[in-house]
Amino acid sequence: MSYDAVLLIAFGGPTTPKEVRPFLESVARGRNIPPERLAQVEQNYAQIGGRSPLLELTQKQAHRLRWELASRDLPLPVYIGMRNWFPWISDTLRQMWQDGVRRAVGVILSPLRSTASWDRYMADVQAAGQQLEGSCPEVEYVPPWSTQPGFTDAVACRVAQALLTIAHERWERTELVFTAHSLPLEMAADAPYERELLDVARTVATRLGHARFHLAYQSRSGNPQEPWLEPDINALLPALAQQGSTDVVVAPVGFVCDNVEVLYDLDIVARRTAAEVGVNFVRAQTVNDHPAFIGMLADLVCEAFHAVAERE
């Protein structure tokens, strides 16, 4: 039996101000995060409009992927399942089963692999299947895709668009900074996370012919005594200023959609840090529904579909 649907799996996010606190409590469940930290993040959401655009953007990705697959004579339905908010993975799997889906291609919408991303996403799908007592489709996953040309092409396009907002004579002195969510060092040590971030950054910088690039991390949380990946973006920016840098393009390649980590942690906090040290801050868009990214997702689905068809 071949695949009869696609399942996009993402983190989830609140769509209204009333959903923010329940969403944060869902994310924090079992993690011993103090209430004052949740209150702080709730205020962060308030500063970006009290909601996340993640679901809306993921729906656009799903819609365009469905049309791209149909144009390739593979008219598969595309579903969305979220880890931490509606539509919950378990609810989506239940709906897929009711729709007659029995085997699906799973796509984890996280470019960089770690326990916090790929492992937990797959574990949540497995747990949902157990909860549904087998009345859900089998899900098989596409392979890691962070260095697939479609993704790096889309990132390169977003960075190039950001560079165009800076005077051409300053391009050679402009620093590119590629960011991803920070992780505890213990978690990062057992994952390809850092290497994949470096591979993406190096590929994009090479494609643009821009040798001046850096890696930075953002949005760290948890115990302040626990070591996490560094440098933090807000520590790197002053260091670059001290070295004489006047312009920086920040590309949040660890995220495929705008969310609070992009719209608050970068667009508000990091931009403010840059202004304080006299650096012109330009944030490259996330890939969102860039055609090259959607084409890459379609490539992965088609390859999985044809591979299983050949086996059977």
JOHUQUI-V268457 format. One line per field, one symbol per residue. ss: DSSP state (h for helix, s for strand, l for the rest). phi: phi as a letter, one per 20 degrees, with the letter a starting at -180 (. if undefined). psi: psi as a letter, one per 40 degrees, with the letter a starting at -180 (. if undefined). A space follows every 50 residues. Layout:
ss->???
phi->???
psi->???
This chain:
ss->llllssssssllllllhhhhhhhhhhhhllllllhhhhhhhhhhhhhlll lllhhhhhhhhhhhhhhhhhhlllllsssssslllllshhhhhhhhhhll llssssssllllllhhhhhhhhhhhhhhhhhllllllsssslllllllhh hhhhhhhhhhhhhllllhhhhhhlsssssssllshhhhhlllhhhhhhhh hhhhhhhhllllsssssslllllllllslllshhhhhhhhhhllllssss sllllllllhhhhlhhhhhhhhhhhhlllsssssllllllhhhhhhhhhh hhhhhhhhhhhl
phi->.efcacdedcfoafdbgfeffgfffffegndlefgffffffffffgfdom bdegfgffffgffffffffffdmcfefcdccdfcaffggfffffffffen fdbceeceecfdeagfdffffffffffffffelnebffdddffgcfdfgf fffffgffffffffedggfdgfeeeecddbffcggffffdcegfffffff fffffffemcfebcdbcbmfbnffeefcfcefgfefgfffffenfdcbdd deffcdcfbffefdfefdffffgfffdmdfdcdffffldggfffffffgf fffffffffffd
psi->haieihhhhidiiieiddeddddddddeheefhiddddddddddddeeef iiedddddddddddddddddeffggiihihhideaihiddddddddddee hehihhhhfhdhhidecddddddddddddddefefiihhiiiiiedehdd dddddddddddddeeihdeeddehhhhhiihiiidddddeiedddddddd dddddddefhegiiiiiifiaaheehhihiiideddddddddeeheihhh hgeeieiiadddddddddddddddddefhhhhhiiidbfhdddddddddd ddddddddddd.
